[in-house]
Amino acid sequence: MALGPIARALVQVVVLGVSVLSRALPAAYAQAVQNAKKGGGAAAQSVIRQKMSRDEALQILNLSDSEVNPEAIRKQYEKYFAANSVEKGGSFYLQSKIYRAKELLDEYIKEKADEEQEKLKQEGKQ
């Protein structure tokens, strides 16, 4: 006979807990999204600090090794960066990945050109 009131109290506690969580989780998620857009938070900073590989950069910009040149990089960057614009409902995270991919590939092209210059200098001295 005593189980009836105890069960009712237990159900009320569970329902109250679920209702609190159903309101708190979306609010917490919305706040996390706002913080990420502003560039805040330790997790966002740690993601930014990770070095992207050249292969990952090529995949992000949908390029192959043979297609890597400044014009192709710029064209793909503009296409994907605009497609993921936050104003159009896109993703700030994806935009940052696209930007980092372009940055890394631009640096790669510059290093490659510098190596070729150095190689030509070495051949000229011999």
C-alpha positions, 0 to 999 in steps of 0.5 A: 500500500505504501508503494503508491505514494512513493511511486508517485513521488518518484515519477514526479521527481523524474518528470521534474528532472526531465523538464529541467534538462529539456530547458537547460540543454538547448540554452547551454548549446546556444551559449556554446555556439555563441562562444564558438562564433566569438572565438572563445573557449579553451576547446576552440583555441585548442582546435585552432592550434592544431597543425593541419596536414597538406593532405587535409588541406588538399581535401578541404579545398578539393584539389589534387597534388597536380592541381596545386597552383595559386589560381586554383587555390584562390578559386576553390577558397573563394567558392567554398568560403562563400558557400559556408558564409555564416550570413547564409546559414553556413558554418564558422568552423568550416570557414575557418578550416577553409581559410587554414587550408588556403593559408597552408597551401599558399605557404607550401607553394612559397616554400616550393618556389624558394627551394627551386630558387635555391636549387637554381642558385646552387646549380649556377655556382657549380 
